[in-house]
Amino acid sequence: MRVKLFLALIVLLLSVSIIAHSPSLMNASFDYKTKILKVTVKHPVKDIEEHYIEKITVELNGRLIIQQNFKSQTNKLTQEVSYTIIDAEIEDMIVIKAYCNISGRKSFTIIVSESDNDEE
């Protein structure tokens, strides 16, 4: 009985890890003139209310400045957000992290410059 229960638990855990996946790609850009950060997280899912990007955080020079939680995803392919970061200056570091509600995360780093910025 214990062996069957153990095997059932292993199968369940493996099936969740196969179904769930972390965000596959993140793109972000920061416009220094407008102070707007645009973020797109690629996270293909079948149901945006069951499996989605649940949280995005933004750090400026290592300090958490934004944390946004979600109950669903923008669409079946991506989560898209924009933020105004008025305190960002040239050479500052912006780190964006996106978290799947089931498993995994993805991060992206930008060094602020005067030109449009989209680094990885």
Secondary structure, 3 states (H helix, E strand, C coil): CHHHHHHHHHHHHHHHHHHCCCCCEEEEEEECCCCEEEEEEECCCCCCCCCCEEEEEEEECCEEEEEEECCCCCCCCEEEEEEECCCCCCCCEEEEEEEECCCCEEEEEEECCCCCECCC
